[in-house]
Amino acid sequence: MNGTSTNKLAGHEDWRSEAAYLGHGAPEICGHTFLAAPLGPGSIVVDLGGSTAAFSRAIAAQYGCICHVAEATAHNFQRIQESGHLTKYHRALGGADGPVDLLIADEGSHWGSLAPLGGTKYGASETVEGVTLQGFLGEIGAAAPDLVKVDIEGAEIAMFAAAPDETLRSIGQMTVEFHDFMDPGNKRVAAEVATVKARLAGLDFYCFQFSHPHNGDVLFVNRARLELPWVRRIWYGSGLKYGRGMARMVARRLGVGG
């Protein structure tokens, strides 16, 4: 899915235009921030809502990871090129297993959602195989993925609700785009996002929100897999967040980049 936040790349285009802070400890690719230190050759990365797989192609190129990409729209899925480091799956992640109807947004960038999102206008629809997080990790044989990227156009709430604690605890880190920014002021959506964040904190994940005021770029790090010293936690939670936010504001004012 993954079409609301950025204009995703086609298969032959350079993923570097979607990447920032490469070489830093916390790179940002396709609007998703993650920790680079745990990643290397052979690390397992699961890309949920892969669009045309710019995120996974970047991860594979930079770190040599093995990437599993789930994409729901047929249009984007057909444009993903597989490689020795990248395998694609035509799946829609959500709260249940089985066929689902995917609503295709009537916009220039191709994406779809399982339910109406904000004020989005939809055109066509298509049927795709739906799958839970637990089911998908089982399908691909990823018992303990190092990084999971989530950008599934609002279905993340149902996906997390259906995921058992043990499934979530098996993951090293998750970089998540919640879609509260698509419906600002919606108290129900805000409460659902807060519930997911509180649950993961209760499962001993660090939570770093890099976007403001909404939750379009949130990183969860499993403390059992990667213990972070307090200085690093403060830096990720405040210094890095506000420093990059200020840089984006200055760039916009100067008309440089996004």
LINBEL-V813449 format. One record per pair of residues at least 4 apart in sequence whose ideal C-beta (glycine too) atoms are under 8 Angstrom apart, sorted by sequence separation. I is the first residue (numbers start at 1). GAP is how many residues later the second one is. If there is no record, write none. Layout:
BEGIN
I|GAP + I|GAP
END
This chain:
BEGIN
9|4 + 13|4 + 15|4 + 23|4 + 28|4 + 35|4 + 39|4 + 51|4 + 53|4 + 54|4 + 55|4 + 56|4 + 57|4 + 58|4 + 59|4 + 60|4 + 73|4 + 74|4 + 75|4 + 76|4 + 82|4 + 96|4 + 105|4 + 107|4 + 113|4 + 116|4 + 131|4 + 132|4 + 133|4 + 134|4 + 135|4 + 136|4 + 152|4 + 155|4 + 156|4 + 157|4 + 158|4 + 159|4 + 163|4 + 164|4 + 165|4 + 166|4 + 167|4 + 179|4 + 180|4 + 186|4 + 187|4 + 188|4 + 189|4 + 190|4 + 191|4 + 192|4 + 193|4 + 194|4 + 195|4 + 196|4 + 197|4 + 198|4 + 199|4 + 201|4 + 211|4 + 221|4 + 222|4 + 223|4 + 228|4 + 229|4 + 230|4 + 231|4 + 232|4 + 233|4 + 234|4 + 235|4 + 236|4 + 237|4 + 238|4 + 239|4 + 240|4 + 241|4 + 242|4 + 243|4 + 244|4 + 245|4 + 246|4 + 247|4 + 248|4 + 249|4 + 250|4 + 252|4 + 3|5 + 9|5 + 21|5 + 22|5 + 28|5 + 29|5 + 34|5 + 38|5 + 50|5 + 60|5 + 71|5 + 72|5 + 81|5 + 82|5 + 105|5 + 131|5 + 137|5 + 163|5 + 200|5 + 211|5 + 221|5 + 223|5 + 228|5 + 234|5 + 235|5 + 236|5 + 251|5 + 2|6 + 9|6 + 16|6 + 21|6 + 27|6 + 39|6 + 47|6 + 50|6 + 59|6 + 60|6 + 71|6 + 80|6 + 82|6 + 94|6 + 104|6 + 105|6 + 116|6 + 137|6 + 150|6 + 180|6 + 183|6 + 201|6 + 209|6 + 211|6 + 251|6 + 252|6 + 20|7 + 21|7 + 26|7 + 27|7 + 60|7 + 104|7 + 105|7 + 113|7 + 152|7 + 200|7 + 210|7 + 211|7 + 221|7 + 251|7 + 9|8 + 19|8 + 20|8 + 26|8 + 47|8 + 59|8 + 80|8 + 92|8 + 104|8 + 105|8 + 131|8 + 137|8 + 160|8 + 209|8 + 210|8 + 228|8 + 9|9 + 19|9 + 20|9 + 26|9 + 27|9 + 47|9 + 71|9 + 103|9 + 150|9 + 180|9 + 209|9 + 210|9 + 8|10 + 19|10 + 25|10 + 26|10 + 57|10 + 92|10 + 102|10 + 103|10 + 179|10 + 180|10 + 197|10 + 208|10 + 248|10 + 18|11 + 19|11 + 25|11 + 45|11 + 56|11 + 69|11 + 77|11 + 102|11 + 103|11 + 207|11 + 208|11 + 6|12 + 18|12 + 24|12 + 25|12 + 47|12 + 102|12 + 103|12 + 207|12 + 208|12 + 56|13 + 77|13 + 101|13 + 103|13 + 107|13 + 112|13 + 180|13 + 206|13 + 207|13 + 208|13 + 15|14 + 45|14 + 53|14 + 100|14 + 106|14 + 107|14 + 112|14 + 206|14 + 105|15 + 106|15 + 178|15 + 205|15 + 206|15 + 53|16 + 74|16 + 105|16 + 106|16 + 114|16 + 205|16 + 69|17 + 71|17 + 105|17 + 106|17 + 205|17 + 206|17 + 219|17 + 53|18 + 67|18 + 69|18 + 70|18 + 71|18 + 72|18 + 104|18 + 105|18 + 178|18 + 197|18 + 204|18 + 205|18 + 50|19 + 52|19 + 66|19 + 67|19 + 68|19 + 69|19 + 70|19 + 71|19 + 72|19 + 103|19 + 104|19 + 204|19 + 39|20 + 43|20 + 45|20 + 47|20 + 50|20 + 51|20 + 65|20 + 67|20 + 69|20 + 71|20 + 72|20 + 94|20 + 104|20 + 156|20 + 200|20 + 204|20 + 30|21 + 43|21 + 44|21 + 45|21 + 46|21 + 47|21 + 49|21 + 50|21 + 64|21 + 68|21 + 70|21 + 72|21 + 104|21 + 156|21 + 157|21 + 197|21 + 8|22 + 41|22 + 42|22 + 43|22 + 44|22 + 45|22 + 46|22 + 47|22 + 48|22 + 49|22 + 70|22 + 92|22 + 103|22 + 104|22 + 156|22 + 193|22 + 206|22 + 32|23 + 40|23 + 41|23 + 42|23 + 43|23 + 45|23 + 47|23 + 49|23 + 60|23 + 70|23 + 102|23 + 148|23 + 156|23 + 6|24 + 30|24 + 39|24 + 40|24 + 41|24 + 42|24 + 44|24 + 46|24 + 52|24 + 101|24 + 102|24 + 147|24 + 150|24 + 5|25 + 6|25 + 29|25 + 30|25 + 40|25 + 51|25 + 60|25 + 101|25 + 102|25 + 145|25 + 147|25 + 148|25 + 149|25 + 150|25 + 151|25 + 154|25 + 5|26 + 29|26 + 36|26 + 39|26 + 50|26 + 60|26 + 101|26 + 102|26 + 133|26 + 144|26 + 145|26 + 146|26 + 147|26 + 148|26 + 149|26 + 150|26 + 151|26 + 153|26 + 174|26 + 36|27 + 52|27 + 53|27 + 100|27 + 132|27 + 133|27 + 143|27 + 144|27 + 145|27 + 146|27 + 147|27 + 148|27 + 149|27 + 150|27 + 206|27 + 2|28 + 30|28 + 52|28 + 53|28 + 99|28 + 100|28 + 134|28 + 144|28 + 147|28 + 154|28 + 208|28 + 29|29 + 57|29 + 73|29 + 99|29 + 100|29 + 133|29 + 134|29 + 208|29 + 212|29 + 29|30 + 50|30 + 56|30 + 72|30 + 99|30 + 100|30 + 132|30 + 133|30 + 134|30 + 137|30 + 181|30 + 184|30 + 206|30 + 210|30 + 73|31 + 98|31 + 99|31 + 132|31 + 174|31 + 210|31 + 98|32 + 157|32 + 168|32 + 209|32 + 53|33 + 97|33 + 134|33 + 137|33 + 181|33 + 208|33 + 212|33 + 76|34 + 96|34 + 97|34 + 133|34 + 169|34 + 180|34 + 181|34 + 210|34 + 27|35 + 53|35 + 75|35 + 76|35 + 97|35 + 133|35 + 157|35 + 161|35 + 168|35 + 169|35 + 180|35 + 181|35 + 210|35 + 18|36 + 92|36 + 94|36 + 96|36 + 117|36 + 157|36 + 160|36 + 178|36 + 180|36 + 18|37 + 73|37 + 91|37 + 92|37 + 93|37 + 94|37 + 95|37 + 117|37 + 168|37 + 178|37 + 179|37 + 50|38 + 73|38 + 90|38 + 91|38 + 92|38 + 93|38 + 94|38 + 97|38 + 165|38 + 177|38 + 178|38 + 15|39 + 19|39 + 73|39 + 90|39 + 91|39 + 92|39 + 93|39 + 114|39 + 115|39 + 157|39 + 160|39 + 176|39 + 177|39 + 15|40 + 18|40 + 22|40 + 72|40 + 91|40 + 93|40 + 113|40 + 114|40 + 115|40 + 156|40 + 160|40 + 177|40 + 178|40 + 11|41 + 13|41 + 112|41 + 113|41 + 114|41 + 177|41 + 10|42 + 11|42 + 15|42 + 16|42 + 111|42 + 113|42 + 175|42 + 176|42 + 8|43 + 9|43 + 15|43 + 93|43 + 175|43 + 176|43 + 8|44 + 49|44 + 114|44 + 175|44 + 176|44 + 9|45 + 48|45 + 91|45 + 174|45 + 175|45 + 8|46 + 15|46 + 173|46 + 174|46 + 2|47 + 89|47 + 173|47 + 1|48 + 2|48 + 3|48 + 173|48 + 2|49 + 172|49 + 173|49 + 1|50 + 89|50 + 172|50 + 89|51 + 171|51 + 74|52 + 173|52 + 73|53 + 87|53 + 169|53 + 172|53 + 173|53 + 74|54 + 172|54 + 73|55 + 169|55 + 72|56 + 93|57 + 94|58 + 93|59 + 51|60 + 92|60 + 95|60 + 70|61 + 94|61 + 118|61 + 93|62 + 96|62 + 117|62 + 120|62 + 92|63 + 95|63 + 94|64 + 95|64 + 118|64 + 119|64 + 94|65 + 117|65 + 118|65 + 70|66 + 93|66 + 95|66 + 96|66 + 117|66 + 95|67 + 8|68 + 11|68 + 94|68 + 2|69 + 10|69 + 11|69 + 1|70 + 11|70 + 1|71 + 1|72 + 68|72 + 2|74 + 68|74 + 1|75 + 72|80 + 65|81 + 65|82 + 48|85 + 48|88 + 59|88 + 46|90 + 1|91 + 46|91 + 46|94 + 55|94 + 46|96 + 44|98 + 46|99 + 44|100 + 45|100 + 48|100 + 49|100 + 51|100 + 1|101 + 8|101 + 44|101 + 45|101 + 46|101 + 48|101 + 49|101 + 3|102 + 7|102 + 44|102 + 45|102 + 46|102 + 47|102 + 48|102 + 49|102 + 43|103 + 44|103 + 45|103 + 46|103 + 48|103 + 49|103 + 3|104 + 43|104 + 45|104 + 48|104 + 49|104 + 3|106 + 3|107 + 4|107 + 39|107 + 3|108 + 38|108 + 39|108 + 2|109 + 3|109 + 38|109 + 1|110 + 1|111 + 48|111 + 1|112 + 4|113 + 34|113 + 34|115 + 32|117 + 32|119 + 31|120 + 30|121 + 49|128 + 38|134 + 38|135 + 35|138 + 34|139 + 34|141 + 33|142 + 32|143 + 32|145 + 5|146 + 31|146 + 2|149 + 4|149 + 1|150 + 2|150 + 3|150 + 1|151 + 2|151 + 1|152 + 1|154 + 5|172 + 2|175 + 4|175 + 33|175 + 33|177 + 4|178 + 28|182 + 33|184 + 35|184 + 31|185 + 32|185 + 34|185 + 31|186 + 33|186 + 35|186 + 38|187 + 38|188 + 28|189 + 37|189 + 35|191 + 26|193 + 26|210 + 5|211 + 26|214 + 28|216 + 21|223
END
